[in-house]
């Protein structure tokens, strides 16, 4: 193996292969990533909590198990970052907000326990906007520190983009996986709503919150997700048990893509519109139009989000209210003022709106659309606009963002693929194919 400083530049699956053959140990791989963190994080600020000694203890235990000939988990020795809304029994989970400073969970979240069970090394907690909402973190975009990394999963996206970990976990309620992944130039996957159990994750909206992943490669994302998608009784939103998780490969034939211009398309940057239209033409994508009823989805999603947020975060009204940001308090006030009949009306429109996509999906393998309005906006007072993401979060559909070959003023831009609910593996296979296609052209 070459100089250990090169290890973080390998793909996740290359790291996995080197670990399994003994070419590199879990400790050596972790130390290489800790070196990268020491070099890059002062200028990126992606981490809310790091304890190198604790992470090394995990890696040493994994190396000992391998030396004893014990079975290795699929993510054996892989360093992972967890968004700081995901409970960890051995690290604080502070939710990016002053009222939760020093909060120490007494047990792991389901996803934390699953990652440990499949052999991952939990390196630390990545930064989040306050309570996974809008108030920005101190995290900077690795491509340009004068631009936002996006949010709310800012640290997860930035840590992967900067090579500090090959895999990070985030959450999405509006656009908190897809948008920061696009802004930071990495792969982001928001699976079908309910694909990954959320027990032990700070809940903002129980009908919208979805765990997702960040990697630098679509194949790596698929590899990691096969270890995470499951069911859990403590989260009633999780999908029924699925068959054994086979490896996800690229599509064996060129997929049929449908190109859609979502509501607010005209607000997208000229560079983003041109890049998407160029890609759609090169792929022979079928031009499709979303139903006019989709114009209302942004308002419906916000109504549901704020109402459920007011309920789930009600504890802060009696402890820490004044320490919350104005944006968080305003959203909670709006949610508390939402009439039950209006909240229920918004929920009841979800299934009819999703059903109206059937005529589109019947013509294509997946939809192709922008991941964001453009590249990461300049300035750090906002995390950008989730208008092209909240639509699909509301629908509960799986989404993947891939970095495009084109850039906007030197910053990454992304293309978003959208599939039918429950067809995550099929969508990931199309993403792998498209990644390869764009790399060859």
C-alpha positions in Angstrom: 0.0 0.0 0.0 1.3 3.5 -0.9 1.9 6.3 1.7 -0.9 6.2 4.2 -1.7 9.8 3.3 -3.2 8.5 0.1 -5.6 6.1 1.8 -8.5 8.6 2.2 -8.5 9.1 -1.5 -9.5 5.5 -2.2 -13.1 4.6 -2.8 -15.0 2.9 0.1 -15.0 -0.4 -1.7 -11.2 -0.1 -2.4 -10.7 0.5 1.3 -12.9 -2.5 2.2 -10.9 -4.8 -0.2 -7.6 -3.6 1.3 -8.9 -4.2 4.9 -10.1 -7.7 4.1 -6.8 -8.8 2.5 -4.8 -7.4 5.3 -3.1 -4.9 3.1 -4.1 -2.3 5.6 -5.4 -2.4 9.1 -8.5 -0.7 10.5 -6.2 1.3 12.7 -4.0 2.4 9.9 -7.0 3.4 7.8 -8.5 5.4 10.7 -5.2 7.1 11.4 -4.9 8.2 7.8 -8.4 9.8 8.0 -7.5 11.4 11.4 -4.5 12.9 9.7 -6.7 14.2 6.9 -9.1 15.6 9.5 -6.3 17.4 11.3 -5.1 18.9 8.0 -8.5 19.9 6.6 -11.0 20.4 9.4 -9.6 23.7 10.7 -10.6 25.3 7.3 -13.9 23.3 6.9 -15.2 22.8 10.5 -17.2 19.7 9.7 -17.1 18.1 13.1 -19.2 18.7 16.2 -17.5 16.0 18.2 -14.2 14.1 17.8 -12.4 11.7 20.2 -9.5 10.1 18.3 -8.6 7.8 21.1 -12.1 6.5 21.3 -12.2 5.9 17.5 -8.8 4.2 17.7 -10.1 1.8 20.4 -12.9 0.8 18.0 -10.4 0.2 15.2 -8.0 -1.8 17.4 -10.9 -4.1 18.5 -11.8 -4.7 14.9 -8.2 -5.6 14.0 -8.1 -8.0 16.9 -11.3 -9.7 15.8 -9.9 -10.1 12.3 -6.6 -11.5 13.6 -8.7 -14.1 15.6 -10.4 -15.1 12.3 -13.8 -13.8 13.3 -16.3 -13.0 10.6 -16.0 -9.5 9.3 -19.0 -7.2 8.7 -19.6 -5.7 5.3 -18.3 -2.3 6.5 -15.5 -3.7 8.6 -13.0 -0.9 9.5 -14.7 1.8 7.4 -14.6 5.2 9.1 -18.0 6.9 9.3 -19.3 10.2 10.4 -22.8 10.6 12.0 -24.8 13.8 11.9 -25.2 15.2 15.4 -28.9 14.5 15.6 -28.2 10.7 15.7 -27.8 9.3 19.2 -24.5 7.7 20.3 -24.1 6.2 23.7 -20.4 7.1 23.8 -20.5 10.6 22.4 -22.7 13.6 23.0 -25.6 14.3 20.7 -26.2 18.1 20.9 -28.5 18.7 17.9 -26.6 21.8 16.9 -28.5 23.9 19.5 -27.4 25.5 22.8 -30.2 24.0 24.9 -28.8 20.5 24.2 -25.1 21.3 24.9 -23.6 18.4 26.7 -26.6 16.1 26.1 -25.4 12.5 26.4 -27.8 9.7 25.2 -27.8 6.5 27.2 -28.0 4.3 24.2 -27.2 4.2 20.5 -29.7 5.1 17.8 -30.8 2.1 15.6 -28.5 3.3 12.8 -25.6 3.7 15.1 -26.0 0.2 16.4 -26.4 -1.2 12.9 -23.2 0.5 11.7 -21.3 -0.8 14.7 -22.7 -4.3 14.0 -21.5 -4.3 10.4 -18.0 -3.2 11.5 -17.9 0.5 10.9 -15.7 2.8 13.0 -17.8 5.7 14.3 -15.2 8.6 14.0 -17.4 11.3 15.4 -20.4 13.5 15.1 -20.7 15.9 12.1 -22.2 19.3 12.4 -25.9 20.1 11.8 -27.9 23.2 11.5 -29.9 23.9 14.7 -32.2 21.0 15.2 -31.7 20.0 11.6 -33.6 23.1 10.5 -32.3 26.4 9.0 -29.9 28.2 11.3 -26.5 27.6 9.7 -23.5 25.8 11.2 -20.0 27.1 11.2 -19.1 24.6 8.5 -17.6 25.9 5.3 -17.8 24.5 1.8 -14.5 22.6 1.1 -14.5 24.0 -2.5 -14.7 27.6 -1.4 -14.9 28.7 2.2 -16.9 31.8 1.2 -19.8 29.6 0.1 -22.3 27.6 2.1 -21.9 23.8 2.3 -25.7 23.5 2.4 -27.7 22.1 5.2 -28.9 20.8 7.4 -26.4 17.9 7.1 -23.6 20.3 6.5 -20.9 18.5 8.3 -21.7 15.1 6.7 -21.5 16.5 3.2 -18.4 18.6 3.9 -16.5 15.8 5.7 -16.9 13.4 2.7 -16.1 16.1 0.2 -12.9 16.9 2.1 -11.8 13.2 2.3 -12.2 13.1 6.1 -14.4 10.0 5.9 -15.6 7.9 3.0 -19.1 7.6 4.4 -21.3 9.9 6.4 -25.0 9.7 7.5 -27.4 12.6 7.5 -31.1 13.3 7.5 -33.5 15.0 5.2 -36.8 16.7 6.0 -36.7 19.1 3.1 -33.5 19.0 1.2 -30.9 18.2 3.9 -29.1 15.4 2.1 -29.5 16.1 -1.6 -28.8 19.8 -1.5 -25.5 19.8 0.6 -24.3 16.8 -1.4 -24.8 18.8 -4.6 -23.2 21.9 -3.1 -20.1 19.9 -1.9 -19.8 17.9 -5.1 -20.4 14.4 -3.6 -23.0 11.7 -4.0 -26.0 11.9 -1.8 -28.9 9.4 -1.4 -32.2 10.0 0.3 -33.9 6.6 0.2 -37.6 5.9 0.2 -39.3 7.2 3.3 -39.1 4.5 5.9 -36.2 2.6 4.3 -33.9 3.1 7.3 -35.3 3.1 10.9 -35.1 6.4 12.8 -35.2 5.2 16.4 -32.8 7.4 18.3 -32.7 10.2 15.8 -33.9 13.6 16.9 -37.3 13.8 15.3 -38.4 17.0 13.5 -41.2 15.6 11.3 -42.3 12.0 11.7 -44.0 11.9 8.2 -41.0 13.5 6.4 -37.7 12.7 8.3 -35.5 10.3 6.3 -32.0 9.1 7.0 -29.6 9.3 4.0 -26.0 8.8 3.1 -23.0 10.7 1.6 -20.2 9.1 -0.4 -17.9 10.2 -3.2 -19.1 7.4 -5.5 -22.5 6.0 -6.4 -21.3 2.4 -6.0 -20.0 3.2 -2.6 -23.4 4.6 -1.6 -25.2 1.5 -2.9 -22.8 -0.7 -1.0 -23.3 1.1 2.2 -27.1 1.4 1.9 -27.5 -2.4 1.6 -26.3 -2.6 5.2 -28.7 0.0 6.4 -32.1 -0.6 4.9 -34.2 -2.7 7.3 -37.3 -2.6 9.4 -37.7 -1.8 13.1 -40.8 -2.1 15.4 -39.9 1.1 17.3 -40.3 3.1 14.1 -43.7 2.4 12.6 -42.8 4.2 9.4 -40.3 1.6 8.4 -41.0 -0.6 5.4 -41.8 -4.3 5.7 -38.8 -6.7 5.9 -37.1 -7.1 2.6 -35.2 -10.0 1.0 -31.5 -10.5 1.7 -29.7 -7.5 0.4 -27.8 -8.4 -2.8 -25.0 -6.2 -4.2 -26.3 -3.4 -6.4 -24.6 -3.3 -9.8 -25.0 -0.8 -12.6 -27.9 -1.1 -15.0 -27.2 -3.7 -17.8 -28.9 -1.5 -20.4 -29.0 2.2 -20.9 -31.9 3.4 -18.6 -34.8 5.4 -20.0 -34.7 8.8 -18.3 -37.5 11.3 -18.1 -36.5 14.9 -17.9 -38.8 17.1 -15.7 -38.6 20.8 -15.0 -40.0 21.1 -11.4 -41.9 24.0 -10.0 -39.7 27.1 -9.8 -37.5 25.9 -12.7 -37.2 29.5 -13.9 -35.4 30.3 -10.6 -32.5 27.9 -11.4 -29.2 29.4 -12.5 -28.5 29.6 -16.2 -25.6 27.2 -15.8 -27.7 24.6 -14.0 -30.5 24.8 -16.6 -28.0 24.5 -19.4 -26.1 21.6 -17.8 -29.3 19.7 -17.2 -30.7 20.3 -20.6 -27.4 19.2 -22.2 -27.4 16.0 -20.2 -31.0 15.3 -20.9 -30.4 15.7 -24.6 -27.3 13.5 -24.6 -29.2 10.7 -22.8 -32.2 10.9 -25.1 -34.3 11.7 -22.0 -38.0 11.9 -22.6 -39.4 15.4 -21.8 -42.1 15.1 -19.2 -44.3 17.6 -17.4 -45.3 17.3 -13.7 -49.0 17.8 -13.0 -50.0 21.4 -12.3 -51.1 20.3 -8.8 -47.4 20.0 -7.9 -47.3 23.8 -7.7 -48.8 23.5 -4.2 -46.5 20.9 -2.8 -44.0 23.3 -1.3 -46.7 24.9 0.8 -48.2 21.5 1.8 -44.8 20.2 2.9 -44.0 23.3 4.9 -47.4 23.1 6.7 -46.8 19.5 7.7 -43.2 20.1 8.6 -43.9 23.1 10.9 -46.9 21.5 12.6 -45.0 18.3 13.4 -41.9 20.4 14.4 -44.0 22.4 16.9 -45.1 19.1 18.5 -41.7 17.3 18.5 -39.8 20.3 19.7 -42.4 21.4 22.3 -39.9 20.6 25.1 -37.9 23.6 24.2 -40.8 25.9 25.1 -40.1 25.2 28.8 -36.4 24.8 28.6 -34.2 26.8 26.3 -36.8 28.7 24.2 -34.9 32.0 24.3 -31.6 30.2 23.2 -33.2 28.9 20.0 -32.6 30.9 16.8 -35.4 33.1 15.5 -35.9 30.9 12.5 -36.5 27.9 14.6 -38.9 29.7 16.9 -40.8 31.3 14.0 -41.3 27.9 12.4 -42.6 26.4 15.6 -45.0 29.3 16.2 -46.3 28.8 12.6 -46.7 25.1 13.3 -48.5 25.7 16.6 -50.9 28.0 14.9 -51.8 25.5 12.1 -55.3 24.3 12.5 -55.7 20.5 12.7 -58.0 20.5 9.7 -55.4 22.2 7.6 -52.6 19.9 8.8 -54.8 16.8 8.0 -55.8 18.3 4.6 -52.1 18.6 3.7 -51.4 15.0 4.7 -54.4 13.7 2.8 -53.2 15.2 -0.4 -49.9 13.3 -0.4 -51.1 9.9 -1.8 -53.2 11.4 -4.6 -50.3 13.6 -5.7 -47.9 10.7 -5.6 -50.4 8.6 -7.7 -50.4 11.3 -10.3 -46.8 10.4 -11.0 -47.8 7.0 -12.3 -48.2 8.1 -16.0 -44.7 9.5 -15.9 -43.0 6.5 -14.2 -44.9 4.2 -16.6 -42.8 5.7 -19.5 -39.4 5.8 -17.9 -37.0 4.1 -15.5 -36.5 7.2 -13.4 -36.8 11.0 -13.5 -34.0 13.4 -14.0 -34.1 16.9 -12.6 -31.8 19.5 -10.9 -30.5 18.9 -7.3 -30.6 22.6 -6.4 -31.2 26.0 -7.9 -27.5 26.2 -8.7 -24.1 26.0 -7.1 -23.6 26.8 -3.4 -24.6 30.4 -2.8 -22.0 32.8 -1.6 -22.2 33.8 2.1 -22.8 31.7 5.2 -26.1 33.2 6.5 -28.2 30.7 4.5 -27.8 27.1 3.6 -29.6 27.6 0.2 -33.0 26.8 -1.1 -34.6 23.3 -0.9 -37.3 24.0 -3.5 -36.1 21.2 -5.8 -35.8 18.7 -2.9 -38.9 19.2 -0.7 -41.1 18.1 -3.5 -39.7 14.6 -3.5 -39.3 14.4 0.3 -43.1 15.1 0.5 -43.7 12.3 -2.0 -41.4 9.9 -0.1 -39.6 8.9 -3.2 -35.9 7.8 -3.3 -33.5 10.4 -4.7 -29.9 10.4 -5.7 -27.7 13.4 -6.5 -24.6 13.0 -8.6 -22.0 15.7 -9.4 -22.1 16.9 -13.0 -19.0 17.3 -15.1 -19.9 21.0 -15.4 -19.3 23.5 -12.7 -20.7 27.0 -11.9 -18.0 29.5 -11.2 -15.7 26.7 -10.1 -18.3 25.2 -7.8 -20.0 21.8 -8.1 -23.6 21.4 -9.4 -25.6 18.2 -9.3 -28.2 16.2 -11.2 -31.0 14.5 -9.2 -32.5 11.1 -10.1 -35.9 10.2 -8.7 -37.5 6.8 -8.6 -40.7 5.1 -7.4 -41.1 4.4 -3.7 -39.5 1.2 -2.7 -37.4 0.9 -5.8 -34.2 2.2 -4.2 -32.0 -0.6 -5.6 -33.3 0.0 -9.1 -32.7 3.7 -8.8 -29.1 3.2 -7.5 -28.3 0.9 -10.4 -29.4 3.7 -12.8 -27.2 6.2 -10.8 -24.2 3.9 -11.1 -24.8 3.6 -14.8 -25.1 7.4 -15.2 -22.0 8.0 -13.1 -20.1 5.8 -15.5 -21.6 7.3 -18.5 -20.7 10.9 -17.4 -17.2 9.7 -16.6 -16.7 8.4 -20.1 -18.0 11.5 -21.9 
